[in-house]
Amino acid sequence: MAKINIDGVQNVEISKKIPCEKPIEQQLEIMENYTRTYQKYIDAPKAKREIECLKTIYPILFRSIEDDDLIAGRLDFLPIGFGAVTSVGGVGHYCVFHKLRAFKEELPQSEWARVDALYDFWQDHDVKTLYCQDILNDTTTGRFIDCTYPFMATARLSGMMLDYQKLVTQGINGILHSIQNDQEDPFIHGCIEALALFKDVIKAQIELCEQAKKNKEQ
């Protein structure tokens, strides 16, 4: 069991969330597949483990395009997954434990053991939990949402600076070309696979757009 309270609200919710459009059984299967993949690559280089996990949630977590959508790319976020924004998921490989418990209540009791297995595993592998176990204390350092402490350790635990200009000017293939010679490096190889996954996501979005057009014409 974790030494800290992992089951309370850990993140600041910035907007009302849209219910996941996937059937609940499919949601559970996606989270189980993600977890199995993490376990399979647990001793692999981090970049390899990350990209293999990302393949289990993208592009499947993208939502259908609705009539009033002006931009494609809505995502469903499950209690378990990978992210960089705490308000919609978590940091790195994450499990939002109180949401997983709420998810469990939506399932028939015969399926609860499957959720319990996920909960138990991620207590020892959720990135924020591991960080909090090491950093938080009883006197000075608390979580982001706990204003009783003078220092909130998780306020900037996630975040990134993206080079959009490079992507726009060079394109996916241009970036791939610039790193091909270094693909023996595990991180660079992971980047190459991530760009391939990015292409798959774009293709999936095109298919969703075409389907939305057909639905509109019917």
BAZALUM-526799 format. One record per residue (C-alpha): chain; x, y, z; residue number from 1. Coordinates in pm, 1 decimal. Each point is the difference from the previous one (the first is absolute). Example, Ala and Ser with C-alpha at 12.3 -4.5 7.8 and 13.67 -1.06 7.14 Angstrom:
BEGIN
r c=A&x=1230.0&y=-450.0&z=780.0&k=1
r c=A&x=137.0&y=344.0&z=-66.0&k=2
***
This chain:
BEGIN
r c=A&x=0.0&y=0.0&z=0.0&k=1
r c=A&x=108.1&y=357.4&z=-62.3&k=2
r c=A&x=131.9&y=199.2&z=296.0&k=3
r c=A&x=-186.8&y=316.3&z=-100.2&k=4
r c=A&x=-367.9&y=59.9&z=-67.8&k=5
r c=A&x=-23.1&y=-64.2&z=-372.0&k=6
r c=A&x=-377.1&y=-22.2&z=-14.0&k=7
r c=A&x=-89.8&y=364.9&z=47.6&k=8
r c=A&x=-45.9&y=260.0&z=-270.4&k=9
r c=A&x=349.5&y=68.4&z=-135.3&k=10
r c=A&x=-63.9&y=227.6&z=-296.0&k=11
r c=A&x=-162.1&y=336.0&z=-68.9&k=12
r c=A&x=-293.1&y=-46.3&z=-237.8&k=13
r c=A&x=-13.8&y=294.7&z=-238.9&k=14
r c=A&x=-324.3&y=-80.7&z=-180.9&k=15
r c=A&x=-294.0&y=-234.6&z=2.1&k=16
r c=A&x=97.7&y=-325.2&z=-165.7&k=17
r c=A&x=-200.0&y=-162.8&z=-279.0&k=18
r c=A&x=-93.5&y=-360.9&z=85.1&k=19
r c=A&x=208.2&y=-256.8&z=-186.8&k=20
r c=A&x=-175.3&y=-116.5&z=-316.4&k=21
r c=A&x=153.2&y=-349.7&z=16.4&k=22
r c=A&x=-205.9&y=-278.5&z=160.4&k=23
r c=A&x=114.0&y=-64.3&z=355.6&k=24
r c=A&x=124.8&y=-350.2&z=-81.8&k=25
r c=A&x=218.4&y=143.5&z=-277.0&k=26
r c=A&x=135.1&y=261.5&z=241.0&k=27
r c=A&x=102.2&y=-276.4&z=239.5&k=28
r c=A&x=162.4&y=-199.2&z=-280.0&k=29
r c=A&x=201.2&y=303.6&z=-112.2&k=30
r c=A&x=129.0&y=58.0&z=354.0&k=31
r c=A&x=83.6&y=-368.8&z=41.1&k=32
r c=A&x=183.6&y=-4.1&z=-333.6&k=33
r c=A&x=194.4&y=311.6&z=100.6&k=34
r c=A&x=95.3&y=-161.4&z=330.5&k=35
r c=A&x=103.2&y=-329.6&z=-158.8&k=36
r c=A&x=218.8&y=189.4&z=-246.6&k=37
r c=A&x=163.1&y=196.7&z=282.0&k=38
r c=A&x=69.2&y=-326.8&z=181.7&k=39
r c=A&x=141.4&y=-160.6&z=-315.7&k=40
r c=A&x=247.3&y=284.9&z=-54.2&k=41
r c=A&x=63.5&y=84.4&z=365.1&k=42
r c=A&x=372.5&y=-75.0&z=-31.6&k=43
r c=A&x=38.8&y=151.6&z=-347.4&k=44
r c=A&x=146.0&y=348.5&z=-61.3&k=45
r c=A&x=-249.5&y=265.8&z=107.8&k=46
r c=A&x=-52.4&y=127.0&z=-354.4&k=47
r c=A&x=-86.9&y=-350.7&z=-119.8&k=48
r c=A&x=-241.4&y=-57.5&z=288.0&k=49
r c=A&x=-164.1&y=336.6&z=-61.7&k=50
r c=A&x=-57.7&y=-41.6&z=-372.5&k=51
r c=A&x=-135.6&y=-353.2&z=36.2&k=52
r c=A&x=-247.3&y=125.9&z=261.1&k=53
r c=A&x=-97.1&y=294.3&z=-219.7&k=54
r c=A&x=-87.9&y=-241.8&z=-279.9&k=55
r c=A&x=-267.7&y=-154.5&z=222.3&k=56
r c=A&x=-186.1&y=330.6&z=52.5&k=57
r c=A&x=57.8&y=182.9&z=-330.5&k=58
r c=A&x=-183.1&y=39.5&z=-225.9&k=59
r c=A&x=-273.6&y=-203.2&z=173.1&k=60
r c=A&x=-75.2&y=267.2&z=262.6&k=61
r c=A&x=-92.2&y=265.8&z=-256.2&k=62
r c=A&x=-369.8&y=79.9&z=-2.2&k=63
r c=A&x=-237.1&y=8.9&z=-293.9&k=64
r c=A&x=-36.4&y=341.0&z=-161.4&k=65
r c=A&x=-328.3&y=169.4&z=92.2&k=66
r c=A&x=-209.8&y=237.7&z=-208.7&k=67
r c=A&x=107.4&y=312.3&z=188.0&k=68
r c=A&x=372.0&y=-84.5&z=13.1&k=69
r c=A&x=216.6&y=252.6&z=-182.4&k=70
r c=A&x=329.0&y=-177.2&z=76.9&k=71
r c=A&x=66.4&y=-374.7&z=-6.6&k=72
r c=A&x=182.3&y=-168.5&z=284.9&k=73
r c=A&x=-227.5&y=-42.3&z=301.5&k=74
r c=A&x=139.0&y=-265.5&z=233.9&k=75
r c=A&x=-145.1&y=-226.6&z=262.8&k=76
r c=A&x=215.6&y=-23.8&z=312.1&k=77
r c=A&x=-26.5&y=-312.4&z=212.7&k=78
r c=A&x=102.5&y=-41.0&z=366.3&k=79
r c=A&x=317.3&y=-176.6&z=-120.6&k=80
r c=A&x=221.3&y=121.6&z=-281.8&k=81
r c=A&x=284.9&y=231.7&z=-96.1&k=82
r c=A&x=-2.2&y=377.1&z=8.1&k=83
r c=A&x=164.6&y=331.4&z=76.5&k=84
r c=A&x=-299.7&y=198.7&z=127.1&k=85
r c=A&x=-129.5&y=-84.0&z=343.3&k=86
r c=A&x=-344.8&y=153.1&z=-53.4&k=87
r c=A&x=-91.8&y=-254.1&z=-267.9&k=88
r c=A&x=194.3&y=-304.2&z=107.7&k=89
r c=A&x=330.2&y=-1.3&z=172.1&k=90
r c=A&x=375.2&y=21.3&z=-28.4&k=91
r c=A&x=185.2&y=-264.7&z=-198.7&k=92
r c=A&x=-139.9&y=-345.5&z=63.9&k=93
r c=A&x=-291.5&y=88.1&z=223.4&k=94
r c=A&x=-289.1&y=-142.9&z=195.9&k=95
r c=A&x=-258.0&y=240.3&z=143.1&k=96
r c=A&x=-101.3&y=-224.7&z=286.1&k=97
r c=A&x=-323.8&y=164.4&z=112.3&k=98
r c=A&x=-124.7&y=-1.1&z=-359.8&k=99
r c=A&x=93.1&y=-365.9&z=-34.6&k=100
r c=A&x=-205.1&y=-77.4&z=311.4&k=101
r c=A&x=-296.9&y=190.3&z=-145.0&k=102
r c=A&x=45.9&y=-187.5&z=-328.0&k=103
r c=A&x=-13.4&y=-329.2&z=190.3&k=104
r c=A&x=-345.2&y=84.6&z=135.9&k=105
r c=A&x=-134.5&y=20.9&z=-356.5&k=106
r c=A&x=91.7&y=-363.4&z=-66.9&k=107
r c=A&x=-185.4&y=-312.6&z=107.9&k=108
r c=A&x=146.6&y=-144.7&z=319.9&k=109
r c=A&x=131.1&y=-299.0&z=-193.8&k=110
r c=A&x=252.9&y=233.0&z=-169.1&k=111
r c=A&x=122.2&y=180.9&z=311.0&k=112
r c=A&x=302.3&y=-227.2&z=43.8&k=113
r c=A&x=135.8&y=119.0&z=-334.3&k=114
r c=A&x=-6.2&y=360.1&z=120.1&k=115
r c=A&x=146.8&y=-96.5&z=338.0&k=116
r c=A&x=296.5&y=-160.2&z=-180.2&k=117
r c=A&x=62.6&y=323.8&z=-190.7&k=118
r c=A&x=-31.2&y=209.0&z=315.7&k=119
r c=A&x=247.6&y=-218.3&z=189.6&k=120
r c=A&x=256.5&y=4.1&z=-280.6&k=121
r c=A&x=-3.9&y=374.8&z=-58.1&k=122
r c=A&x=44.8&y=80.0&z=368.9&k=123
r c=A&x=363.4&y=-94.6&z=-57.2&k=124
r c=A&x=43.0&y=144.6&z=-350.5&k=125
r c=A&x=-204.0&y=320.7&z=-34.1&k=126
r c=A&x=258.0&y=275.0&z=-60.8&k=127
r c=A&x=-162.1&y=257.6&z=227.6&k=128
r c=A&x=-32.7&y=-250.5&z=282.7&k=129
r c=A&x=367.8&y=-95.1&z=-28.7&k=130
r c=A&x=96.2&y=366.7&z=1.4&k=131
r c=A&x=-222.2&y=83.5&z=296.0&k=132
r c=A&x=126.3&y=-297.7&z=198.3&k=133
r c=A&x=351.6&y=138.4&z=-33.0&k=134
r c=A&x=-65.2&y=373.4&z=37.1&k=135
r c=A&x=-299.9&y=71.2&z=224.7&k=136
r c=A&x=32.4&y=34.0&z=376.0&k=137
r c=A&x=-211.0&y=95.0&z=301.5&k=138
r c=A&x=133.6&y=351.1&z=53.2&k=139
r c=A&x=99.9&y=197.6&z=-310.4&k=140
r c=A&x=-78.9&y=-174.9&z=-327.4&k=141
r c=A&x=-346.8&y=-90.9&z=-121.9&k=142
r c=A&x=-184.4&y=-69.5&z=-322.9&k=143
r c=A&x=-102.0&y=270.0&z=-243.6&k=144
r c=A&x=-357.5&y=27.4&z=125.6&k=145
r c=A&x=87.8&y=-2.8&z=371.8&k=146
r c=A&x=33.8&y=363.8&z=108.0&k=147
r c=A&x=83.6&y=-88.3&z=361.6&k=148
r c=A&x=365.0&y=-47.5&z=-96.0&k=149
r c=A&x=244.5&y=282.9&z=-78.0&k=150
r c=A&x=138.6&y=-191.6&z=-295.9&k=151
r c=A&x=-207.8&y=-196.1&z=-255.4&k=152
r c=A&x=233.3&y=-243.3&z=-170.6&k=153
r c=A&x=-214.8&y=-107.3&z=-293.5&k=154
r c=A&x=-88.5&y=346.5&z=-132.2&k=155
r c=A&x=238.9&y=-38.9&z=-295.7&k=156
r c=A&x=40.7&y=-373.4&z=-17.2&k=157
r c=A&x=-122.7&y=-11.0&z=-358.7&k=158
r c=A&x=37.1&y=220.6&z=-304.0&k=159
r c=A&x=204.4&y=30.4&z=-318.1&k=160
r c=A&x=117.9&y=250.1&z=-259.3&k=161
r c=A&x=-88.4&y=-111.0&z=-351.8&k=162
r c=A&x=181.7&y=115.4&z=-314.5&k=163
r c=A&x=-302.9&y=56.9&z=-221.5&k=164
r c=A&x=204.5&y=203.1&z=-248.7&k=165
r c=A&x=227.4&y=-295.4&z=-68.7&k=166
r c=A&x=-297.9&y=-228.1&z=-56.2&k=167
r c=A&x=-167.6&y=245.9&z=-237.7&k=168
r c=A&x=314.0&y=84.2&z=-198.7&k=169
r c=A&x=151.0&y=-350.5&z=-22.4&k=170
r c=A&x=-307.5&y=-219.2&z=23.3&k=171
r c=A&x=-6.8&y=-349.6&z=145.5&k=172
r c=A&x=212.8&y=-147.1&z=-276.5&k=173
r c=A&x=254.5&y=279.7&z=29.6&k=174
r c=A&x=42.5&y=-63.0&z=372.1&k=175
r c=A&x=25.5&y=-373.1&z=-63.9&k=176
r c=A&x=273.5&y=60.1&z=-256.8&k=177
r c=A&x=195.7&y=218.2&z=242.5&k=178
r c=A&x=16.3&y=-272.2&z=268.0&k=179
r c=A&x=26.7&y=-319.1&z=-207.1&k=180
r c=A&x=376.0&y=-29.3&z=46.7&k=181
r c=A&x=-33.4&y=-15.3&z=378.9&k=182
r c=A&x=-266.4&y=-267.7&z=25.9&k=183
r c=A&x=226.3&y=-241.5&z=189.6&k=184
r c=A&x=-48.9&y=225.2&z=300.0&k=185
r c=A&x=-307.4&y=-132.0&z=192.2&k=186
r c=A&x=-141.8&y=349.2&z=45.3&k=187
r c=A&x=39.2&y=93.5&z=-368.6&k=188
r c=A&x=-147.1&y=-334.9&z=-103.4&k=189
r c=A&x=-295.3&y=74.4&z=226.3&k=190
r c=A&x=-36.9&y=339.9&z=-167.0&k=191
r c=A&x=-5.9&y=-164.0&z=-342.8&k=192
r c=A&x=-272.9&y=-237.7&z=113.3&k=193
r c=A&x=-188.8&y=290.9&z=157.5&k=194
r c=A&x=1.2&y=187.0&z=-331.4&k=195
r c=A&x=-129.6&y=-314.1&z=-171.4&k=196
r c=A&x=-277.4&y=-13.4&z=258.9&k=197
r c=A&x=-68.8&y=368.5&z=-66.0&k=198
r c=A&x=-55.5&y=-89.1&z=-364.9&k=199
r c=A&x=-243.6&y=-273.3&z=104.5&k=200
r c=A&x=-187.6&y=253.3&z=211.8&k=201
r c=A&x=-28.7&y=239.9&z=-294.5&k=202
r c=A&x=-131.6&y=-279.3&z=-223.1&k=203
r c=A&x=-253.5&y=-92.6&z=265.6&k=204
r c=A&x=-113.1&y=364.1&z=24.4&k=205
r c=A&x=-48.8&y=12.6&z=-377.1&k=206
r c=A&x=-218.1&y=-311.7&z=24.1&k=207
r c=A&x=-202.9&y=159.9&z=281.1&k=208
r c=A&x=-47.3&y=311.7&z=-213.3&k=209
r c=A&x=-119.0&y=-207.2&z=-293.9&k=210
r c=A&x=-241.3&y=-188.6&z=223.2&k=211
r c=A&x=-133.9&y=325.9&z=143.7&k=212
r c=A&x=-60.7&y=130.3&z=-353.4&k=213
r c=A&x=-190.5&y=-317.5&z=-90.2&k=214
r c=A&x=-209.0&y=25.8&z=314.6&k=215
r c=A&x=-83.6&y=361.7&z=-81.3&k=216
r c=A&x=-111.7&y=-90.9&z=-352.7&k=217
r c=A&x=-231.9&y=-277.3&z=117.6&k=218
***
